[in-house]
Amino acid sequence: PADLATLTRHQTIIELARRGKYLLIHLDTGVIIVHLGMSGSLRILDSNTPAGVHDHVDIILDNQQCIRLRDPRRFGAVLWAEHDALTHPLLAHLGIEPLSDEFNADFLYRKSRGRSSTIKSFIMDSHIVVGVGNIYANEALFHAGIHPLLAAGKVSRPRYDRLIKAIVDTLTKAIVAGGSSLRDFVGSDGAAGYFQQQYYVYGRTGLKCRICDNSIQQLRQNQRTSFYCPRCQKK
């Protein structure tokens, strides 16, 4: 919003939260909603640090530090919600959080019945569950032993048990590792993530599977590349 500086001036940051890929900065009279897009990052800097060509927004704090949004591709967004941010049109229809208690095998099994879409597309559908991106979907399906082309409606209840565990374990390990640094991604402290060093299938086409020594293969699904082991992952 053009008047964002006026709307937020002299307000207190009450809480920081997240919903899916949206960061929520709760203030006295509303919420700043931030989406980093494909290449955006937030850095904590001294507010007098000169802005670069791709630096677009500074949230300046009373200690003269700032939260700076850098977004080279300009796919990110900074929005304002005066009331409950979760009712904002971009957030209202999001699925459940994958690290919440509600994300369990019963939920996925029930949601998947009658669906012909592939299991990889199903777990990446933000209306079902948020935050399972392409990298983590590939890795989780490998650890669960499920082929990415298998129809979601044909996955059994026991296999959903394994998949739930694999998704939670994969995301938890990625968070501990600081995420996956592709190209120029860094965290708020400027440090790169290193979860990519733990990949079992993603980006490893032609390399040996870490479990069975078979070659990792790839295919295209919904304009995304899927990586899998044809021996470890079954339809």
Buried (B, 14 or more C-beta within 10 A) or exposed (E): EEEBEEBBEEBEBEEEEEBBBBBBBBBEEBBBBBBBBEBBBBBBBEBEEEEEEBBBBBBBEEEEBBBBBBBBEEEBBBBBBEEEBBEBEBBEEBBBBBEEEEBBBEBBBEBBEEBEBBBBBBBBBBEBBBBBBBBBBBBBBBBBBBBBBBBBBEBEEEBBBBBBBBBBBBBEEBEEBBBBBEEEBBBEEEEBBEBBEBBBBBBBEEEEBBEEEEBBBBEEBEEBEBBBBBEBBEE
